[in-house]
Amino acid sequence: MTGKGHDKTQRLLEWAVAELEIPGIVAEVKDADGTWFGTAGVADLTTGARRGPGESLPVGSAGKAFTAAAILTLEAEGRLDIEDPVNRWLPGVLDAGGYDGDRITIRHLLSNTGGLFATGLAPELVAGYANRSRFAEHRFDVWTLEDLLQLTVSQPPVGQPGERFVYANGGFSIAHAIIEKVTGNTYAGEVERTVIRPLGLTATYVRPGGDTGYRGPYPRAYSTQFYKDGVDPAAVTPENWESMMEEPGLEPLDVTEFDTSWEPGNIVSTTGDMIRFIDAVAGGGLLPPAQHRKMWTTVSTEGGGWLPHTRYGLGLFELDKAMTGGRTARGVAGSYWGHMFCALGTPDGEHTVAFHTNTEVKSWDLLFKIAEAELGVTIGA
C-alpha cells in the first residue's frame, strides 16, 4: 500500500513475532501520506500462509464502542437518556445479588462505573475454557442474552454506582438488552442502522451466537491463555490472574473455531473498517456534539483491572494525557483467546492505526510502542 515513514512500525511487528511469540500480526495506518499496511509472521502455523489486508477479525472488547454509539444515537433521537436508571427499561434485571437498578444508570453501564463485578472473570464463564481440555469441550457453547444477564448479577457488587471504574462486560450485556427493549429491534439491526451503515463499514457485522465462521479471509487463531492444571477459576481475581496462567513455552492451541457469543458486541471487522470507525468516534463524525462530549467524558481506569495508563469514556479509552505529555490518542482495544485487536487515532482524524495479533495480548507494551511509533504518543513523556 501507499504511505511512507513506517519503518519503525514494521520493526515493531517483527519484534512482536520474534520476542512476544506472536504467530502473526498486521497493522494498517492512515495518515497524510495515504495508507500503509504491514505484516509479520504467519496466518497459519501449519501451512506458513502469510497474513494480508482485508482479513475478517474479531475485535473483542472494541465491540463495546459499537454498543455505546448505538445507545448515544438513541439518546440523540430522544428515545432514552443515558442518565435513565436501568429499572426504567429493564425492571428487576439488576434487583438481585445486592445491586440496585434504581441507582445504576445507563451511563454507569457504558463507563464501567456501576459497581458491577468483573464479569469477564466469572467462574461460570471462564471455567468452560479454563484449561486446554475444558476449552476443547466447551468451545462451541452458545451464551444467550438471558444467560449473560444472569451472569451479570451472579456475584455481589464491588462498589457503589459511580464510585470507581471496574471493567465489567456485564454492563454492556444490559445495554444490549436496553437497546432491544427501547427499539423493538435486534441489537444487530440497531448496530447496523446506527453505526455500520452510516459509516459505510461494508466488512463489519455482528456475528450471531452459534456462528464460528467468517465472511471473508481470516487468519488462524492460537492461544496459550489457559490456567494451570488444578486452578480454581473462582479463586481468580483481576489482581492475581497472571500468576494463575499456565507456564510459558507450551505449544499454542488452535482456537480459530470458537463461539464467542459471550463477548459484548461480538463484532467482526477489518483493520480498514476499524480505522474508519475510530476516525468517526474519536473526531465527532458519527454522533451529534452533545453525545460526542458524553462519549469522551472520561474516568481513570487505575486499579480497575484493565489497560494501564488510560482513561475510559463510554465504550472507548484515551491514553492518559498526564502520562503522554498532554497529547491525545483515542481508541479501542480487546483481547481474548486467540486474538488481540487495537485501533488508535488522533481526534483530528489525521493519523490512525489499527492492528491485530492472532493470539491474545502478550504485553500491553506492544500497544504503547505502536502508539509512539505512529502517533508520537510516548507513555511517561
Beta strands, then each sheet from edge to edge (+ up, - down):
strand 1: 24-31
strand 2: 34-41
strand 3: 57-58
strand 4: 205-206
strand 5: 222-223
strand 6: 253-254
strand 7: 267-269
strand 8: 299-300
strand 9: 310-312
strand 10: 317-319
strand 11: 330-336
strand 12: 339-345
strand 13: 352-357
sheet 1: 2+ 1- 13+ 12- 11+ 10- 9+ 8-
sheet 2: 3+ 7- 4+
sheet 3: 5+ 6-
end
